[in-house]
Amino acid sequence: MVSLNKFTHRLFSSLLSSALALAFASCSTIDESERFIYVPPVASTRAVLIEDFTGQRCINCPNAALEIEKLKEQYGADTIIAVGIHSGPLAVYSRGNILGLRTEEGDTYYDHWKIEQEPMGYINRRGEIATVDRWATMVREAIQVPTDISIQLDPYYDSDDNKLHVGLTVIVGEPFDGHLQLWVTESNITALQMMPDGSANPTYVHNHVFRRSVNGTWGTPFTAAQGQIQTLDFECDFDPAWQLDDLSIVGFLYNDDGVQQVVECPANPYQAEPTDN
């Protein structure tokens, strides 16, 4: 469900200095009384989406995870946004006592992009889907492509309706016609993984695992005029198997030219501060 959300009326009540921050793709940690107003857009910091096609029975996939961590260390966690899509014949569905991370939506992406082996990565959905040895070069090239799109996410979990809610604000510098995609990912999942030496590691920690789409497998059609601000609101059911504090929302705009901007934000950004006993 999509509608103009409750944040719209706050957009014009903020300070101009706060508005400048929206020139960068970001996760909101701002008090609800402080929102943004429009300023002429400037080139935003480019973030890069790595769709990492992986599986728990893939012995080389842990090496791909290590490569992602290297890229995050090199460019920053806000710049490199990875999503591990467990899919295809090397992925595992949950059954019995086995925790599997494969999803039907992940298989849809696997089939659509005609993945033939794993690990494979799609970098900003530009060019070819690549083996791990090419990721560093492709990421370096992708970061250099300018963008004039800014995305800000405002996710929160509502225990009353047991849903994840995602408010977001998008600014585009030039007219845009494409799709908006929102995904739920989860980290710190301990589950079986085959390792490069052929052994099975039952305590392997999986990060940035694709859990589900918030707004459909291929997202929501999204168009915007030059310099336009749009605020939208989405929601999805909360799976009781998820750990809220380990969830993130990944949001990106894409069109026929690939992913134009991407941002990641904790699904529970407003955690209560611990109190002294």
C-alpha positions as CSV (number, residue, x, y, z in Angstrom):
1,M,0.0,0.0,0.0
2,V,1.4,3.4,-1.0
3,S,0.1,6.8,0.0
4,L,1.4,10.3,0.8
5,N,2.4,9.7,4.4
6,K,2.2,11.5,7.7
7,F,5.6,13.1,7.2
8,T,4.5,15.3,4.4
9,H,3.2,18.2,6.4
10,R,6.5,18.3,8.4
11,L,8.7,18.8,5.3
12,F,8.3,22.6,5.2
13,S,8.8,23.1,8.9
14,S,12.5,22.3,9.1
15,L,15.6,24.5,9.1
16,L,17.5,25.0,5.8
17,S,20.6,23.6,7.3
18,S,18.9,20.3,7.9
19,A,17.8,20.2,4.2
20,L,21.3,20.2,3.0
21,A,21.9,16.8,4.7
22,L,19.3,15.3,2.4
23,A,21.6,15.8,-0.5
24,F,23.2,12.5,0.6
25,A,21.5,9.1,0.7
26,S,20.9,8.5,4.3
27,C,19.2,6.8,7.2
28,S,17.1,9.1,9.3
29,T,17.9,9.4,13.0
30,I,16.2,12.8,13.3
31,D,13.5,13.7,15.7
32,E,10.1,13.5,14.1
33,S,9.7,17.3,14.7
34,E,12.6,18.0,12.4
35,R,12.1,17.3,8.7
36,F,13.5,18.6,5.4
37,I,12.6,21.3,2.9
38,Y,13.6,21.4,-0.7
39,V,16.8,23.0,-1.8
40,P,18.2,22.9,-5.4
41,P,19.8,19.4,-5.6
42,V,23.5,18.8,-5.9
43,A,25.4,15.7,-6.9
44,S,24.9,13.2,-4.1
45,T,27.3,10.6,-2.8
46,R,27.0,7.5,-4.9
47,A,26.3,4.3,-3.1
48,V,26.7,0.9,-4.8
49,L,24.4,-2.1,-4.6
50,I,25.9,-5.6,-4.7
51,E,23.4,-8.3,-5.3
52,D,25.4,-11.3,-4.1
53,F,23.8,-14.5,-5.4
54,T,24.8,-17.2,-2.9
55,G,23.9,-20.5,-1.2
56,Q,24.6,-22.4,1.9
57,R,25.9,-25.4,-0.1
58,C,28.2,-23.1,-2.2
59,I,31.8,-23.7,-1.0
60,N,33.2,-20.6,-2.6
61,C,30.5,-18.3,-1.3
62,P,32.3,-17.5,2.0
63,N,35.1,-16.0,-0.2
64,A,32.5,-13.6,-1.7
65,A,31.4,-12.6,1.7
66,L,35.0,-11.8,2.6
67,E,35.4,-9.7,-0.6
68,I,32.3,-7.7,0.4
69,E,33.8,-7.0,3.8
70,K,37.0,-5.8,2.1
71,L,35.0,-3.4,-0.1
72,K,33.1,-2.1,2.8
73,E,36.4,-1.4,4.7
74,Q,37.8,0.3,1.6
75,Y,34.8,2.5,0.7
76,G,32.7,2.6,3.8
77,A,29.6,0.7,4.9
78,D,27.3,3.5,3.7
79,T,28.8,3.3,0.2
80,I,28.9,-0.5,-0.3
81,I,25.4,-2.0,0.3
82,A,25.3,-5.8,-0.2
83,V,22.4,-8.1,-0.2
84,G,23.0,-11.8,0.0
85,I,20.3,-13.5,-2.2
86,H,20.2,-17.2,-1.2
87,S,18.8,-18.8,-4.4
88,G,19.2,-21.6,-6.9
89,P,20.2,-25.2,-6.4
90,L,23.1,-24.4,-4.0
91,A,20.7,-22.6,-1.6
92,V,18.7,-24.3,1.2
93,Y,15.1,-23.9,2.3
94,S,14.3,-24.4,6.0
95,R,13.2,-27.9,6.8
96,G,13.1,-29.9,10.0
97,N,16.0,-28.7,12.2
98,I,17.8,-27.1,9.4
99,L,17.7,-23.3,9.1
100,G,17.7,-22.4,5.4
101,L,18.0,-19.0,3.9
102,R,16.6,-19.6,0.5
103,T,13.4,-17.7,-0.6
104,E,11.0,-17.9,-3.5
105,E,11.6,-14.3,-4.3
106,G,15.4,-15.0,-4.4
107,D,14.8,-17.8,-6.8
108,T,12.8,-15.5,-9.0
109,Y,15.8,-13.1,-9.2
110,Y,18.1,-16.0,-9.8
111,D,16.0,-17.2,-12.7
112,H,15.3,-13.8,-14.1
113,W,19.0,-12.8,-14.3
114,K,19.9,-16.3,-15.6
115,I,22.4,-17.1,-12.9
116,E,24.4,-20.3,-13.8
117,Q,26.8,-20.5,-11.0
118,E,27.5,-19.1,-7.5
119,P,28.8,-16.9,-6.1
120,M,27.9,-14.2,-8.7
121,G,27.4,-10.5,-8.2
122,Y,25.3,-7.9,-9.9
123,I,26.9,-4.5,-9.4
124,N,24.3,-1.7,-9.6
125,R,22.5,-3.8,-12.2
126,R,24.9,-2.4,-14.9
127,G,26.9,-4.5,-17.3
128,E,27.3,-8.2,-16.8
129,I,26.7,-10.3,-13.7
130,A,30.2,-11.0,-12.5
131,T,32.4,-13.4,-10.7
132,V,34.0,-12.3,-7.4
133,D,37.4,-11.5,-9.0
134,R,35.8,-8.6,-11.0
135,W,33.8,-7.0,-8.2
136,A,36.5,-4.6,-7.0
137,T,37.0,-3.1,-10.5
138,M,33.3,-2.9,-11.2
139,V,32.6,-1.2,-7.8
140,R,35.4,1.3,-8.4
141,E,33.9,2.2,-11.8
142,A,30.3,2.4,-10.3
143,I,31.3,4.8,-7.6
144,Q,32.6,7.3,-10.1
145,V,29.2,7.6,-11.9
146,P,27.6,10.7,-10.5
147,T,24.0,10.7,-9.2
148,D,21.5,13.5,-8.4
149,I,19.2,11.3,-6.4
150,S,18.8,11.3,-2.6
151,I,16.9,8.8,-0.6
152,Q,16.1,9.0,3.1
153,L,14.4,6.1,5.0
154,D,12.3,6.3,8.1
155,P,11.6,2.7,9.1
156,Y,10.0,1.6,12.4
157,Y,8.3,-1.5,13.8
158,D,4.8,-1.2,15.2
159,S,4.1,-3.9,17.7
160,D,0.4,-3.1,17.7
161,D,-0.1,-4.2,14.1
162,N,3.1,-6.4,14.0
163,K,4.3,-4.6,10.8
164,L,7.4,-2.9,9.6
165,H,6.6,0.6,8.3
166,V,8.9,2.4,6.0
167,G,8.5,6.1,5.3
168,L,10.8,7.6,2.8
169,T,11.7,10.8,1.1
170,V,13.2,11.0,-2.3
171,I,14.7,14.0,-4.1
172,V,15.6,13.8,-7.8
173,G,17.7,16.4,-9.6
174,E,16.6,15.3,-13.1
175,P,13.4,13.7,-14.3
176,F,13.2,10.0,-13.4
177,D,11.2,7.2,-14.7
178,G,11.8,3.7,-13.2
179,H,11.1,1.7,-10.1
180,L,11.5,2.1,-6.3
181,Q,12.5,-1.1,-4.5
182,L,12.5,-1.8,-0.8
183,W,14.0,-5.0,0.7
184,V,14.3,-6.4,4.2
185,T,17.6,-7.9,5.0
186,E,18.9,-9.6,8.2
187,S,22.4,-10.0,9.6
188,N,24.0,-12.1,12.4
189,I,22.2,-15.3,11.4
190,T,23.9,-18.4,12.6
191,A,23.3,-21.2,10.1
192,L,25.1,-24.0,8.3
193,Q,27.5,-23.1,5.5
194,M,29.7,-25.2,3.4
195,M,33.3,-23.9,3.4
196,P,36.1,-23.6,0.8
197,D,37.9,-26.6,2.3
198,G,34.7,-28.7,1.8
199,S,33.8,-28.8,5.5
200,A,30.4,-27.9,6.9
201,N,30.4,-25.0,9.4
202,P,27.2,-25.2,11.5
203,T,28.0,-21.9,13.3
204,Y,28.8,-19.7,10.3
205,V,27.4,-16.2,10.6
206,H,25.5,-14.9,7.6
207,N,25.1,-11.2,7.1
208,H,22.9,-8.9,4.9
209,V,20.7,-11.8,4.0
210,F,17.7,-11.0,1.7
211,R,14.5,-11.8,3.6
212,R,11.7,-10.4,1.5
213,S,10.6,-7.5,-0.6
214,V,8.4,-4.8,1.1
215,N,6.8,-3.5,-2.1
216,G,6.7,-6.4,-4.5
217,T,9.4,-8.5,-6.2
218,W,10.2,-5.7,-8.7
219,G,9.2,-2.8,-6.6
220,T,6.8,0.1,-7.3
221,P,6.8,2.2,-10.5
222,F,8.3,5.6,-9.6
223,T,8.3,8.8,-11.7
224,A,9.4,12.2,-10.6
225,A,9.9,15.6,-12.3
226,Q,13.1,17.6,-12.1
227,G,13.8,18.7,-8.5
228,Q,10.8,17.0,-7.1
229,I,10.4,15.8,-3.5
230,Q,8.2,12.8,-3.0
231,T,7.3,11.2,0.4
232,L,5.8,7.8,0.5
233,D,4.9,5.2,3.0
234,F,5.0,1.4,2.8
235,E,4.4,-1.5,5.2
236,C,5.0,-5.3,5.4
237,D,4.2,-8.0,7.8
238,F,6.8,-8.8,10.4
239,D,8.0,-12.5,10.4
240,P,8.3,-13.8,13.9
241,A,11.5,-15.6,12.9
242,W,13.3,-12.3,12.3
243,Q,15.4,-10.6,14.9
244,L,14.3,-6.9,14.8
245,D,17.6,-5.4,15.9
246,D,19.4,-7.3,13.2
247,L,17.1,-6.2,10.4
248,S,17.8,-3.5,7.8
249,I,15.8,-1.9,5.1
250,V,17.5,-1.4,1.7
251,G,15.9,1.0,-0.7
252,F,16.9,1.8,-4.2
253,L,15.8,3.5,-7.4
254,Y,16.5,1.7,-10.7
255,N,15.6,1.9,-14.3
256,D,16.9,0.5,-17.6
257,D,20.3,2.1,-16.9
258,G,20.7,0.2,-13.6
259,V,20.5,1.2,-10.0
260,Q,20.7,5.0,-9.7
261,Q,20.9,5.3,-5.9
262,V,20.7,2.9,-3.0
263,V,20.6,3.4,0.8
264,E,20.4,1.1,3.8
265,C,19.0,1.8,7.3
266,P,18.4,-0.3,10.4
267,A,14.8,-1.4,10.6
268,N,14.8,-0.4,14.3
269,P,16.8,2.9,14.3
270,Y,15.1,4.4,17.3
271,Q,16.0,1.8,19.9
272,A,15.4,2.8,23.4
273,E,18.5,4.0,25.3
274,P,19.5,1.5,28.1
275,T,18.6,2.7,31.6
276,D,20.6,2.2,34.7
277,N,19.1,-0.1,37.3
